[in-house]
């Protein structure tokens, strides 16, 4: 998904307990990209933040929803290509 504005996130993805997931952040941008998780897909908690392209792999300790995006006030310019799968 291309992100070109603040307060924009990928759709939430439910990752089951013990499953591996990947986060991909690329593009040319000036922003802080945040990975978040939630039990109910409504209340989100920050896990990690990135200011440059990154590829990360994680393991879900229990069933969580995950998403990637830019919070309000953390986008300046460019295009972020973000995915979580």
C-alpha positions as CSV (number, residue, x, y, z in Angstrom):
1,X,0.0,0.0,0.0
2,X,1.3,3.5,-0.8
3,X,1.1,6.0,2.0
4,X,1.3,9.7,1.1
5,X,-0.3,11.4,4.1
6,X,-0.4,11.3,7.9
7,X,-2.9,9.2,9.8
8,X,-2.8,6.4,7.1
9,X,-2.3,2.7,7.9
10,X,-2.4,-0.6,6.0
11,X,-5.4,-2.8,6.6
12,X,-5.1,-4.7,9.9
13,X,-3.9,-8.3,9.5
14,X,-4.6,-11.0,12.1
15,X,-1.5,-13.0,12.9
16,X,-2.2,-16.2,14.9
17,X,-0.1,-17.3,17.9
18,X,3.3,-18.6,16.9
19,X,3.0,-17.5,13.3
20,X,5.7,-15.6,11.5
21,X,5.0,-12.2,9.8
22,X,7.0,-9.8,7.7
23,X,7.0,-6.0,7.6
24,X,8.2,-4.3,4.5
25,X,8.8,-0.5,4.3
26,X,10.3,1.1,1.2
27,X,10.0,4.2,-0.9
28,X,11.4,7.7,-0.8
29,X,10.0,9.6,2.2
30,X,10.5,11.9,5.1
31,X,8.2,10.4,7.8
32,X,8.1,8.1,10.9
33,X,6.5,4.8,10.0
34,X,5.0,2.9,13.0
35,X,4.2,-0.8,13.4
36,X,1.3,-1.3,15.7
37,X,-0.6,-4.2,17.2
38,X,-4.1,-4.6,18.7
39,X,-6.3,-7.3,20.3
40,X,-9.5,-5.8,19.0
41,X,-8.5,-3.9,15.8
42,X,-9.7,-0.7,17.6
43,X,-7.1,0.2,20.3
44,X,-3.6,0.2,18.9
45,X,-0.2,-0.1,20.6
46,X,3.1,1.0,19.0
47,X,5.7,-1.7,18.6
48,X,8.4,-0.2,16.5
49,X,9.2,3.0,14.5
50,X,11.2,3.5,11.3
51,X,12.5,6.6,9.5
52,X,14.0,4.7,6.5
53,X,13.3,1.7,4.4
54,X,13.3,-1.6,6.4
55,X,12.5,-5.3,6.1
56,X,11.7,-7.1,9.4
57,X,10.4,-10.5,10.5
58,X,8.5,-11.2,13.7
59,X,6.7,-13.9,15.5
60,X,3.3,-13.3,17.2
61,X,3.3,-14.5,20.8
62,X,-0.5,-14.7,20.8
63,X,-3.2,-13.7,18.3
64,X,-2.8,-10.0,17.4
65,X,-3.9,-7.7,14.7
66,X,-0.9,-5.8,13.1
67,X,-0.7,-2.8,10.9
68,X,1.9,-0.4,9.5
69,X,1.4,3.3,8.8
70,X,2.0,7.0,9.7
71,X,0.5,8.6,12.7
72,X,-0.8,12.2,12.8
73,X,2.0,14.7,12.7
74,X,4.7,12.2,11.6
75,X,4.5,12.7,7.8
76,X,6.5,15.4,5.9
77,X,6.8,14.2,2.3
78,X,7.2,11.4,-0.2
79,X,5.7,8.0,-0.7
80,X,6.0,5.1,1.7
81,X,5.3,1.6,0.3
82,X,4.2,-0.4,3.3
83,X,3.1,-4.0,3.7
84,X,2.6,-6.5,6.5
85,X,2.0,-10.2,5.7
